[in-house]
Amino acid sequence: MYLRTRWKRVFLLGIGIFLVLLGFKTYALDEQTPVANIVLIGATGDLAKKYLWQGFFNLFRGVKQNSLDLHFTGGTRLPFNTGNEQLTKILQDSVDCQARDEECLDSLHAFLDRVDYAQLKTADHYRDLCTSLTDRASSRREEGRIFYLSVPPFAYPEIVEHINQVCRPPDPRTWLKVVLEKPFGSSLNSAQELSVQLSKHLKEEEIYRIDHYLGKPGVRTILPFRHSNRDVLDPLWNHKYIDYIEIAMKETLDVKGRLSFYDKYGVIRDVMQNHLTEILGLVAMEIPNDLNPASVQKSKVDLFKDVLPVTSSQSVIGQYENYAREWMEETNQNPGNVTFTPTFAASILFINNQRWRGVPFVLMSGKKLLEKLSYVKVVFKNQAVCPTSVSWRKDSNCEAKQIVFVLSQSGSKYPHILLSKSFPKPVLPRGIREDKTFPMEEFQVFNRPLSDYLVYTATSEDAYTSLIKDCFHGDRSNFVDTERLMASWVIWDNALKGLQKVMPRIYSPLQSQTGWLNFEVKGQTLQYTVQETHTDDYFQSSLASSYEADSSYFRNQPLYHGNAETTIEDLAKSIFEVAVSTVESKGKFHIAFPGGNSPKTLFSLLASRYRVSFPWENTHIWMVDERCVPRADPRSNFNSLQELLLRHIAIPHFNVHPMPTELINGLCIPEDKGPQTYAAEMSRHLERERLDFVVLGVGMDGHTASLFPKSAALNETFHRVIVTPDGPAYNVRYRMSMTYYTINNAKNIAIIILGSEKKDLVKQLSNTDELSYNKYPVLGVKPVNGTLEWYIEDEALGTT
């Protein structure tokens, strides 16, 4: 009995020790589990309520089984008690299990236990928070930190400065990621400024600019589908076989409740410059051999650089009826105020590369339309001739061939991919399946029964969940890097400037389906099919003749003025007309372009609108002046000419004449005789040493070409080209420049002046009695036997 009792005690003691050790082991594993911290700034905003907290919960469910502990902090500027109370209610109302299974509910309770609140208003608040993050990970490895900024962009610079100063993980192995919501600027300049501010505190690989459209299942199918079927599609995916590509996002909702934001941006900035342009990249980019993030990013950037900048004449805009009234009420406008902000827009884009040359890409988006649908439609050329067909017949060679990607969430009323049945059955990447659940005969897509298509559906998560997971795992494919962002703004910046004072067409939801918003491609331009016969009463009192460019006189020479884009359009038209007539009469056209900022819009316009019609094969391009820097230097005038014009047009290599600033001995070294070399080259090509057209800009100090005030170059009467000291604006010692001798011998001269900052200069130039070319060198431009025309923006004239 004693032995039995003794062994029983030993047994129970052993069990007790085992359980203690087991508990210790479990505790030790907890202590060693790596942790990742996620901070949501703007944790009680609409976006956080609708999408972000649910997305973070979905992330938590996906990674918690992988021996990683996630911890979340919701931050706002509110004091702790108020903010914590609001956050608790939002989490209770917004985060849920779609399927009410026990595992999900257990995960939900665990997730809620890992969410804290922090007031984030001052630098000290950020320091306190990030000290606690470091302390939490002190006994175990911290995998990384994500700061998700769901706040207006004006708050980004201050927040990222705090993050950089006090929130960087102490362990260099721990990653840091900062997620930013659009808008990423409202113009090229503002996007550049914001990017510079961010780059002071964050590395490029730490910045995750999120475009939620790239997380939608329908969008995420495009690249994998193209990649899986590249053997079949790639030979057809070009200008030989594709007629046009349409990318659309149509919405039924208005913008009430967000007019203070929307009216500053409009539909082009809100949707087309980002969402639709990114989708264009997925459709048109070259498919890399593998779809790793770096390869995808590079291919997209390369594609964007080939897209020609859009102009206002390649766009049509509209505004839904009652928008103006809603705007006035919601933003407390004074009676008589007017808004030209478009709620509908369509633009035609062209890509200047071998694959897509001449194929129109039509991008369209609008609010308060009669249907909600977003899609990409790739329409193939139909070369079959069927004289006996009176209508489309099923399985006929005359049937329209197209591939459609529907850009919707999973579970929508549309399938994600539709292929005309004339295509072979595709290879389906993971996550895409054939779908026969739709009513094939009754269901119509683009006025055709669904039975005419092969139909496929993608299974995927919601957009924000997908992108949050991508960010966490370091997949940057669907995030916008700085280079790609700037390239997309280059595409749209000129059009946005030109459309600022264009009257949008007023439409109702019903009118959007009756042809009132129909548009058509006219060569390189876009215009409404049905022309208006009257101007809407709302705009009558706000339209002024100053919006239209007209011709008058400045310093007794012809003057063309209007807004910036209209003025440049007039100049481009003049150059085109002179070029055509000159080539017809003597076979060659010689034009010289200046450097600086003034001609950049002109280059973009010539590259887009006149890419095909201009006689480039018979045109020779010369430089008015050049900085003494290598050609690849961003300060080089030729570099701008190359990027904005030359790489987009089919001009013979030997017809381009850059100034020889870099020869055997270096940059503009006298022994190399660069000016003499250029003058001799001009003599070989130019009839009677006369250029057909010279374009000049004007600096703030009145200089033109590289002829600066009070410089010896102003009195040069013998040499055609000289080296002259540089002006004060650039850290460059010398420039090479044509002299008055060469400039004034030209047959046609055009002088461009843009920008309100030159208003005082223009006023001084108009005073013919008090000025001389020594003070304002542009006044030394006096054609010997040719014409001189001024192209001056209204803001510079002071007439706006």
C-alpha positions in Angstrom: 0.0 0.0 0.0 2.8 2.4 0.9 4.6 1.6 -2.4 1.5 2.1 -4.4 1.0 5.4 -2.7 4.6 6.3 -3.1 4.6 5.6 -6.8 1.3 7.4 -7.2 2.9 10.4 -5.7 5.9 10.1 -7.9 3.7 9.8 -10.9 1.6 12.8 -10.0 4.8 14.8 -9.3 6.1 13.8 -12.7 2.9 14.9 -14.4 3.1 18.2 -12.5 6.7 18.8 -13.6 5.8 17.9 -17.2 2.9 20.4 -17.2 5.1 23.1 -15.7 7.7 22.4 -18.3 5.1 22.4 -21.1 3.7 25.7 -19.8 7.2 27.1 -19.7 8.0 25.9 -23.2 4.8 27.5 -24.5 5.6 30.8 -22.7 9.1 30.7 -24.1 7.8 30.2 -27.6 5.5 33.3 -27.2 8.5 35.3 -26.0 10.5 34.3 -29.1 7.7 34.9 -31.6 8.7 37.7 -34.0 6.3 40.8 -34.0 5.3 43.2 -36.7 3.7 46.5 -35.9 1.1 48.2 -38.1 0.1 51.8 -37.3 -3.0 53.3 -39.1 -3.0 57.1 -39.0 -6.4 58.4 -39.6 -7.9 55.4 -37.9 -11.4 56.7 -37.6 -11.9 58.1 -41.1 -14.3 56.9 -43.7 -11.7 54.8 -45.6 -10.7 53.1 -42.3 -14.3 52.4 -41.4 -15.2 51.0 -44.9 -12.1 49.1 -45.9 -8.9 49.3 -43.9 -9.7 47.7 -40.6 -11.4 44.8 -42.3 -8.3 44.5 -44.6 -6.0 44.5 -41.5 -8.2 41.8 -39.9 -8.0 39.7 -43.1 -4.2 40.1 -43.1 -4.1 39.0 -39.4 -6.1 35.9 -40.2 -3.7 35.1 -43.1 -0.4 35.4 -41.2 -1.1 34.5 -37.6 -0.5 30.8 -38.3 3.0 31.6 -39.6 4.6 32.2 -36.2 4.3 35.9 -36.5 2.6 38.2 -34.0 0.9 41.2 -35.5 0.1 44.3 -33.4 -2.0 47.2 -34.5 -2.3 50.8 -33.4 -5.0 53.2 -34.5 -3.9 56.8 -34.4 -5.7 60.1 -34.8 -5.2 63.7 -33.5 -8.0 63.2 -30.9 -7.3 62.9 -27.2 -7.0 59.4 -25.9 -10.4 58.9 -24.3 -12.4 60.4 -27.2 -10.3 58.7 -29.9 -10.2 55.3 -28.1 -14.0 55.4 -27.7 -14.5 56.2 -31.4 -12.0 53.5 -32.5 -13.7 50.8 -30.3 -17.1 51.5 -31.9 -15.7 51.5 -35.4 -14.0 48.1 -34.8 -17.2 46.7 -33.4 -19.3 48.0 -36.3 -16.8 47.6 -39.2 -14.8 44.4 -38.7 -16.7 41.2 -39.2 -16.5 37.5 -40.2 -18.2 36.9 -43.5 -18.7 33.3 -42.5 -19.8 33.0 -38.9 -17.5 30.0 -38.2 -15.8 29.5 -34.8 -12.3 29.8 -36.1 -13.0 33.3 -37.6 -14.7 34.5 -34.5 -11.8 33.3 -32.3 -9.5 35.2 -34.7 -11.6 38.3 -34.5 -11.4 38.3 -30.7 -7.6 37.8 -30.9 -7.4 40.6 -33.5 -9.4 43.1 -31.3 -7.1 42.3 -28.4 -4.1 43.4 -30.4 -5.5 46.8 -31.4 -4.5 49.9 -29.3 -5.3 53.6 -29.7 -2.7 56.4 -29.6 -3.1 60.1 -30.0 -0.8 61.3 -32.8 -0.7 65.0 -33.0 2.8 66.2 -31.9 6.3 64.9 -32.3 6.2 63.8 -28.6 3.1 61.7 -29.4 5.0 59.9 -32.1 8.0 59.5 -29.9 5.9 57.9 -27.1 4.2 55.5 -29.5 7.4 54.4 -31.2 9.2 53.9 -27.9 6.4 51.6 -26.9 6.7 49.7 -30.2 10.4 49.2 -29.5 9.8 48.1 -25.9 7.2 45.6 -27.0 9.8 44.0 -29.3 12.6 44.2 -26.8 12.6 40.5 -25.9 11.9 39.2 -29.4 12.8 40.2 -33.0 10.7 42.9 -34.7 10.0 41.9 -38.2 8.9 45.3 -39.5 6.7 48.4 -39.2 4.0 49.7 -41.5 2.7 53.2 -41.2 -0.5 53.6 -43.2 -1.3 57.3 -43.8 -5.1 57.6 -44.4 -5.0 61.3 -44.1 -5.0 64.3 -46.6 -1.7 64.6 -48.6 -0.9 68.0 -47.1 -0.2 66.2 -43.8 2.3 63.7 -45.4 5.5 65.8 -45.0 5.0 66.5 -41.3 4.1 62.9 -40.5 6.9 61.3 -42.5 9.3 63.7 -40.8 8.2 62.4 -37.4 8.4 58.8 -38.6 12.0 59.3 -39.8 13.1 61.1 -36.7 11.6 59.0 -33.9 9.9 55.9 -35.4 12.7 54.1 -37.3 13.2 50.6 -35.9 16.5 50.5 -34.0 17.5 47.1 -35.6 18.6 47.7 -39.2 17.2 44.3 -40.2 13.7 45.5 -39.4 11.9 46.9 -42.4 9.9 50.1 -42.5 7.1 50.8 -45.0 4.9 53.9 -45.3 1.7 53.6 -47.3 0.3 56.7 -48.9 -3.2 57.3 -50.4 -3.8 59.4 -53.5 -4.0 62.1 -54.6 -0.2 62.3 -55.2 -0.3 65.9 -56.4 -2.7 67.8 -58.6 -0.1 68.6 -61.4 3.4 67.6 -62.4 4.9 70.4 -60.4 3.0 69.6 -57.2 3.7 65.9 -57.5 7.4 66.7 -57.9 7.3 69.0 -54.9 5.6 66.3 -52.7 8.0 63.7 -53.9 11.0 65.8 -53.0 9.5 66.4 -49.5 9.0 62.7 -49.0 12.5 61.8 -50.2 14.0 63.9 -47.5 12.8 61.4 -44.9 12.1 58.1 -46.7 13.9 55.9 -49.1 12.2 55.0 -52.3 11.8 51.3 -51.3 10.0 52.5 -48.1 7.3 54.4 -49.9 4.1 52.5 -51.0 1.8 54.7 -52.9 -1.5 52.8 -53.0 -3.9 52.8 -56.0 -6.8 50.7 -54.8 -7.9 50.0 -58.3 -4.8 47.9 -58.8 -6.2 45.6 -56.1 -9.5 44.8 -57.8 -9.8 41.2 -59.0 -10.7 42.3 -62.5 -7.6 44.4 -62.7 -5.3 41.8 -61.2 -6.3 39.3 -63.9 -4.9 41.4 -66.8 -1.2 40.8 -66.4 -1.4 37.1 -65.4 -3.8 36.4 -68.2 -1.6 38.1 -70.8 1.5 36.3 -69.4 -0.1 32.8 -69.4 -1.3 33.3 -73.0 1.6 35.3 -74.4 2.4 32.6 -77.0 -1.0 33.2 -78.6 -1.7 36.8 -77.8 1.7 38.5 -78.2 1.8 38.1 -82.0 -1.7 39.7 -82.2 -1.2 42.4 -79.5 -0.1 45.2 -81.8 -1.1 47.8 -84.3 -1.4 45.3 -87.1 -4.3 43.5 -85.5 -5.8 45.8 -82.9 -8.2 48.5 -84.0 -8.5 50.4 -80.7 -8.5 49.9 -77.0 -11.1 51.4 -74.7 -10.6 51.8 -70.9 -13.7 53.0 -69.0 -14.9 53.6 -65.5 -18.6 54.6 -65.4 -20.4 55.5 -62.2 -24.0 56.2 -61.2 -23.2 58.2 -58.0 -22.7 61.9 -57.7 -20.1 63.6 -55.6 -22.2 65.2 -52.9 -20.4 65.2 -49.6 -16.9 65.5 -51.1 -17.3 68.5 -53.3 -14.7 70.6 -51.4 -12.1 68.0 -52.5 -13.6 67.0 -55.9 -13.9 70.4 -57.3 -10.2 71.0 -57.0 -9.4 67.8 -58.9 -12.2 66.7 -61.3 -12.6 63.4 -63.0 -9.3 63.5 -64.9 -7.1 63.9 -61.8 -9.4 61.8 -59.7 -9.6 58.8 -62.0 -7.9 59.0 -65.4 -4.4 60.2 -64.5 -4.0 57.4 -61.9 -6.5 54.5 -62.1 -7.1 54.3 -65.9 -3.5 55.2 -66.8 -2.2 52.4 -64.5 -4.6 50.0 -66.2 -3.4 51.2 -69.6 0.1 50.2 -68.5 -1.1 46.7 -67.6 -2.7 46.3 -71.0 0.0 47.8 -73.2 3.3 47.1 -71.4 5.8 44.6 -72.7 5.4 41.3 -70.8 8.6 40.5 -68.8 9.7 36.9 -68.8 8.7 36.6 -65.2 6.3 38.8 -63.2 8.6 39.8 -60.4 7.9 43.3 -59.0 11.0 44.9 -60.3 10.5 43.7 -63.8 6.8 44.8 -63.8 7.7 48.2 -62.5 10.4 48.7 -65.2 8.2 47.6 -68.0 5.4 50.0 -66.9 7.8 52.9 -66.7 9.2 52.2 -70.1 5.7 52.1 -71.5 4.6 55.4 -69.8 7.6 57.1 -71.3 6.4 56.1 -74.8 2.9 57.5 -74.2 2.6 60.8 -76.0 1.4 63.7 -73.8 -2.4 64.4 -74.1 -3.6 67.8 -75.3 -6.9 69.5 -74.7 -7.9 68.9 -78.3 -7.6 65.2 -77.6 -10.2 65.4 -74.8 -13.9 66.1 -74.3 -15.3 67.0 -70.9 -18.8 67.2 -69.4 -20.4 68.2 -66.1 -23.6 66.6 -64.7 -26.6 68.9 -64.3 -27.0 70.3 -60.8 -23.3 69.8 -60.0 -22.8 73.6 -59.9 -25.7 74.1 -57.6 -24.5 71.3 -55.3 -21.0 72.9 -55.3 -22.3 76.3 -54.5 -24.4 75.0 -51.6 -21.8 72.6 -50.1 -18.8 75.0 -50.4 -20.7 78.3 -49.6 -19.9 80.0 -52.8 -21.0 83.5 -53.6 -23.7 84.0 -56.2 -22.2 84.3 -59.7 -19.2 82.1 -59.0 -18.7 79.4 -61.6 -16.9 76.0 -61.7 -15.6 74.4 -64.9 -14.7 71.2 -63.1 -15.5 68.2 -65.3 -17.4 65.1 -63.9 -17.1 63.4 -67.2 -14.1 63.2 -69.6 -12.8 61.1 -72.5 -9.3 61.4 -73.9 -7.5 59.7 -76.8 -3.9 58.6 -76.1 -1.2 57.3 -78.5 1.8 55.3 -77.7 4.9 56.0 -79.8 6.6 52.6 -80.0 6.8 49.8 -82.6 4.0 47.7 -81.1 1.3 50.4 -80.6 2.1 53.1 -83.2 -1.2 54.6 -84.5 -3.5 52.6 -82.2 -5.9 54.9 -80.3 -6.4 54.2 -76.6 -9.6 55.8 -75.5 -9.8 56.5 -71.7 -13.3 57.5 -70.4 -14.8 58.1 -66.9 -17.8 59.9 -65.6 -20.0 60.4 -62.6 -23.8 60.2 -62.5 -24.2 58.1 -65.6 -27.0 55.7 -66.2 -24.9 52.5 -65.5 -22.1 51.4 -63.3 -19.4 49.5 -65.2 -15.6 49.6 -65.5 -13.9 47.6 -68.2 -11.1 47.3 -70.7 -12.2 46.5 -74.3 -9.6 45.3 -76.8 -11.2 45.5 -80.3 -9.4 43.7 -83.1 -9.5 44.7 -86.7 -12.0 42.9 -88.8 -10.6 42.2 -92.2 -13.2 39.7 -93.4 -15.6 40.7 -96.2 -19.0 39.2 -96.0 -21.3 40.8 -98.7 -24.2 38.4 -98.0 -24.4 39.2 -94.2 -27.1 41.6 -93.2 -26.2 41.4 -89.5 -23.7 39.8 -87.2 -24.1 36.0 -87.3 -23.0 33.7 -84.6 -19.6 32.0 -85.4 -19.3 34.1 -88.5 -16.0 35.4 -89.7 -17.6 38.8 -89.7 -18.3 38.6 -86.0 -16.6 41.4 -84.0 -13.5 40.0 -82.2 -12.7 41.4 -78.9 -11.3 40.7 -75.4 -13.0 42.3 -72.5 -11.7 42.7 -68.9 -14.4 43.7 -66.5 -12.7 45.6 -63.6 -15.0 44.7 -60.8 -15.0 43.0 -57.4 -15.6 39.3 -57.1 -19.3 38.4 -56.9 -20.4 41.2 -59.2 -23.1 40.7 -61.9 -20.4 40.6 -64.7 -17.8 38.0 -65.4 -14.2 39.2 -65.3 -12.9 38.1 -68.7 -14.8 37.7 -72.0 -13.3 36.4 -75.2 -14.9 36.3 -78.6 -15.4 32.6 -79.4 -13.2 33.0 -82.5 -10.2 32.9 -80.1 -8.9 29.5 -78.9 -9.6 28.6 -75.3 -7.0 30.3 -73.2 -4.6 29.0 -70.6 -6.1 30.0 -67.2 -3.7 31.3 -64.6 -4.3 30.5 -61.0 -7.4 32.0 -59.5 -9.3 32.3 -62.8 -12.0 29.7 -63.8 -14.5 29.2 -66.6 -17.9 30.4 -65.4 -21.1 28.9 -66.8 -23.4 30.3 -64.1 -24.5 33.4 -66.0 -27.7 33.4 -68.2 -25.8 33.1 -71.4 -28.6 33.9 -73.9 -30.5 36.6 -71.9 -27.5 38.4 -70.6 -26.2 41.2 -72.8 -22.6 42.7 -72.8 -21.9 45.6 -75.2 -25.1 44.8 -77.1 -24.2 41.2 -77.7 -25.4 38.1 -75.9 -23.0 36.5 -73.4 -23.3 33.3 -75.4 -21.0 35.0 -78.0 -18.1 34.9 -75.5 -15.9 32.5 -73.6 -16.6 33.6 -70.0 -14.2 33.5 -67.1 -14.3 34.7 -63.5 -11.6 35.5 -61.0 -11.7 34.5 -57.4 -10.0 37.0 -55.2 -10.2 39.2 -52.1 -11.4 42.8 -51.9 -9.0 45.4 -53.3 -7.7 46.8 -50.0 -7.1 43.3 -48.5 -5.1 42.3 -51.5 -3.0 45.4 -51.5 -2.4 45.4 -47.7 -1.2 41.8 -48.0 1.0 42.8 -51.0 2.6 45.6 -48.9 3.1 43.4 -45.9 4.9 40.8 -48.0 7.0 43.4 -49.9 5.4 43.0 -53.4 5.6 46.5 -54.9 4.1 45.4 -58.3 0.8 47.1 -57.6 2.2 50.2 -55.9 3.2 53.4 -57.7 6.9 54.3 -57.5 8.2 57.8 -58.0 9.4 57.4 -61.6 6.1 55.9 -62.7 4.2 58.7 -61.0 6.1 61.4 -62.7 5.8 59.7 -66.1 2.0 59.6 -65.7 1.8 63.3 -64.8 3.9 64.1 -67.9 1.2 62.4 -69.9 -1.7 64.5 -68.5 -0.2 67.8 -67.3 -0.6 69.7 -70.6 -4.2 68.6 -71.2 -5.2 69.7 -67.6 -3.7 73.1 -68.1 -5.5 73.5 -71.5 -8.8 72.4 -70.1 -8.9 74.8 -67.2 -11.2 77.3 -68.8 -13.0 75.0 -71.3 -16.7 74.9 -70.8 -17.9 71.3 -70.0 -21.0 69.9 -71.7 -23.9 69.7 -69.3 -25.6 66.2 -69.2 -28.2 64.3 -67.3 -28.0 60.5 -66.5 -30.6 59.8 -69.2 -28.7 62.0 -71.8 -25.6 59.9 -71.2 -27.4 57.0 -72.8 -29.0 58.8 -75.7 -25.9 59.9 -77.7 -25.4 63.3 -76.1 -22.0 62.3 -74.7 -21.0 60.2 -77.7 -17.6 61.2 -79.1 -15.5 60.3 -82.1 -11.9 60.2 -83.1 -10.9 62.7 -85.8 -7.4 62.0 -86.8 -5.3 62.8 -83.7 -8.2 64.6 -81.9 -11.4 63.8 -80.1 -14.7 65.6 -80.4 -18.4 65.2 -79.5 -20.5 63.6 -82.2 -23.5 65.8 -81.5 -22.6 69.5 -81.5 -24.2 72.0 -79.1 -26.3 74.7 -80.6 -26.4 76.9 -77.6 -24.4 77.7 -74.4 -25.8 76.6 -71.1 -27.2 79.6 -69.2 -25.0 78.8 -66.2 -21.9 79.5 -68.1 -23.1 82.5 -70.2 -22.0 85.2 -67.8 -18.7 83.6 -67.1 -17.4 83.1 -70.6 -15.1 85.8 -71.7 -13.4 86.5 -75.0 -10.0 86.2 -73.3 -10.4 82.4 -73.3 -10.1 82.5 -77.1 -6.7 83.3 -78.7 -6.8 86.1 -81.1 -4.3 88.0 -83.2 -3.4 91.6 -82.6 0.0 93.5 -82.3 2.9 93.8 -79.9 5.7 96.2 -80.7 4.2 96.6 -84.1 4.5 92.9 -84.9 1.8 90.3 -85.0 0.7 89.0 -81.6 -1.0 85.7 -80.7 -2.3 85.3 -77.2 -4.7 83.4 -75.1 -4.2 80.8 -72.4 -0.9 78.9 -72.4 -2.0 75.9 -74.4 -4.0 77.9 -77.0 -1.0 80.2 -77.5 1.3 77.2 -78.1 -1.3 75.6 -80.3 -1.2 78.7 -82.5 2.6 78.6 -82.7 2.6 74.8 -83.6 0.0 75.5 -86.3 2.2 78.3 -87.7 5.3 76.1 -87.7 3.4 73.2 -89.4 2.0 75.5 -92.1 5.5 77.0 -92.9 7.0 73.5 -92.8 4.5 72.1 -95.3 4.8 75.0 -97.7 8.6 75.1 -97.5 9.0 71.3 -98.2 6.6 71.6 -101.1 8.7 74.5 -102.6 12.3 73.4 -101.9 12.2 69.9 -100.4 13.7 70.7 -97.0 12.6 72.6 -93.9 15.2 73.9 -91.4 14.0 75.0 -87.9 16.0 76.0 -84.8 14.7 75.5 -81.2 15.7 77.2 -78.0 16.3 75.6 -74.6 14.8 76.4 -71.2 11.2 75.9 -70.1 9.3 77.9 -72.8 9.5 75.3 -75.6 8.7 72.2 -73.6 4.9 72.4 -74.1 5.6 73.1 -77.8 7.7 69.9 -78.1 5.0 67.8 -76.5 2.3 69.2 -78.8 4.4 68.6 -81.9 5.1 65.1 -80.8 1.4 64.3 -80.2 -0.8 66.2 -82.6 1.7 66.6 -85.5 3.6 63.3 -85.1 2.1 61.9 -88.3 1.1 64.8 -90.4 4.3 66.9 -90.0 6.9 66.4 -92.7 9.6 65.1 -90.3 11.5 63.1 -92.9 12.3 66.4 -94.7 12.9 68.5 -91.6 16.3 69.5 -90.1 16.3 70.5 -86.5 19.0 72.8 -85.1 19.7 74.3 -81.7 19.5 78.0 -80.9 21.7 77.6 -77.9 23.1 74.9 -75.5 24.7 74.7 -72.1 28.2 73.4 -72.0 27.3 70.1 -70.3 27.2 66.5 -71.5 24.1 65.7 -73.5 22.8 63.3 -70.9 22.9 66.0 -68.3 19.3 67.0 -67.2 20.4 70.7 -67.7 21.1 70.0 -71.4 18.7 71.7 -73.9 19.2 68.8 -76.2 18.2 66.4 -73.5 14.8 68.1 -73.2 14.4 68.1 -77.0 15.3 64.4 -77.2 12.9 63.3 -74.4 9.9 65.5 -75.3 10.1 65.5 -79.2 12.8 63.5 -81.0 12.1 60.1 -79.4 8.5 60.4 -80.4 8.8 61.2 -84.1 10.2 59.5 -87.2 13.0 61.9 -88.1 16.2 60.7 -89.8 19.1 60.7 -87.4 21.3 62.8 -89.7 18.6 65.5 -89.8 19.2 66.3 -86.1 22.0 68.8 -85.4 22.9 69.1 -81.7 25.5 71.8 -80.9 29.0 70.3 -80.5 29.6 71.4 -76.9 31.6 68.3 -76.0 34.5 67.4 -78.3 38.1 66.1 -78.0 39.4 68.3 -75.2 36.2 68.7 -73.1 33.2 71.0 -72.8 33.4 74.1 -75.0 37.2 74.2 -75.1 38.4 76.9 -77.5 40.9 74.5 -79.1 38.1 72.3 -80.3 36.5 75.1 -82.3 32.9 74.0 -81.6 31.2 77.2 -82.7 33.1 77.2 -86.0 32.2 73.5 -86.5 28.5 74.2 -86.0 28.6 77.3 -88.3 30.3 75.2 -91.0 27.7 72.5 -90.7 24.9 75.1 -91.1 26.7 76.5 -94.2 26.7 73.0 -95.8 23.0 72.5 -95.3 21.3 75.9 -95.4 20.5 77.7 -98.6 22.1 81.2 -98.4 22.8 80.4 -94.7 19.1 81.1 -93.8 17.0 79.1 -91.4 13.4 78.7 -92.4 12.1 79.1 -88.8 13.6 80.1 -85.5 11.8 79.8 -82.2 13.0 81.8 -79.2 12.1 82.0 -75.5 12.7 85.0 -73.2 14.2 84.8 -69.7 13.1 86.9 -66.7 16.0 89.3 -67.4 15.0 89.7 -71.1 17.7 87.5 -72.5 17.0 85.3 -75.5 19.0 82.4 -76.9 22.1 82.7 -74.6 22.5 86.4 -75.3 22.4 88.0 -71.8 22.1 91.7 -70.8 25.2 93.8 -71.3 27.3 90.9 -72.6 29.9 91.2 -75.3 27.9 88.7 -77.4 25.3 91.3 -78.1 27.7 93.2 -80.3 29.0 90.2 -82.2 28.6 91.0 -86.0 30.9 88.5 -87.6 30.5 85.0 -86.1 27.4 83.0 -86.5 27.9 80.9 -83.4 29.8 81.8 -80.2 30.6 80.6 -76.7 29.2 83.0 -74.1 29.3 83.0 -70.2 26.2 81.4 -68.7 23.6 83.4 -66.8 23.1 83.2 -63.1 20.4 80.6 -63.0 22.5 77.5 -63.6 25.8 76.2 -62.2 27.3 76.1 -65.7 30.3 78.2 -66.8 29.5 78.6 -70.5 26.9 78.2 -73.2 27.1 77.9 -76.9 24.7 80.2 -78.8 23.6 81.5 -82.2 24.2 85.2 -82.5 21.9 88.0 -83.8 23.7 87.5 -87.1 22.2 84.0 -87.5 18.9 84.6 -85.8 18.0 87.8 -87.7 18.8 86.2 -91.0 16.0 83.6 -90.6 12.9 83.8 -92.7 10.5 83.4 -89.8 11.0 84.1 -86.1 8.6 83.4 -83.3 9.1 84.6 -79.7 7.4 82.8 -76.8 6.6 84.4 -73.5 4.7 82.3 -70.9 3.8 82.7 -67.2 2.4 85.4 -65.0 5.8 86.0 -63.4 6.9 87.7 -66.7 4.1 90.3 -66.6 6.4 93.1 -65.5 8.9 92.2 -68.2 6.3 92.2 -70.9 5.1 95.6 -69.7 8.7 96.9 -70.0 9.1 95.4 -73.4 6.0 97.1 -74.7 7.6 100.5 -73.9 9.4 101.1 -77.2 10.8 104.5 -76.1 12.9 103.6 -73.1 14.4 100.2 -73.9 17.5 98.9 -75.7 18.7 95.5 -76.6 21.7 95.9 -74.2 19.2 95.9 -71.3 16.7 93.5 -72.8 18.5 91.4 -75.5 15.3 90.1 -77.0 14.8 93.5 -78.5 17.8 92.9 -80.6 15.8 90.3 -82.6 15.1 92.2 -85.8 14.7 90.1 -89.0 16.7 91.4 -91.9 14.3 90.1 -94.5 11.8 88.0 -92.7 8.8 88.0 -90.3 8.7 88.2 -86.5 5.7 87.1 -84.5 5.0 87.2 -80.7 3.3 84.4 -78.9 2.4 85.7 -75.4 0.2 84.0 -72.8 -2.6 86.2 -71.4 -1.2 85.9 -67.9 2.1 87.4 -69.1 0.2 90.2 -70.9 -1.8 90.9 -67.7 -5.1 90.5 -69.5 -6.6 87.7 -67.3 
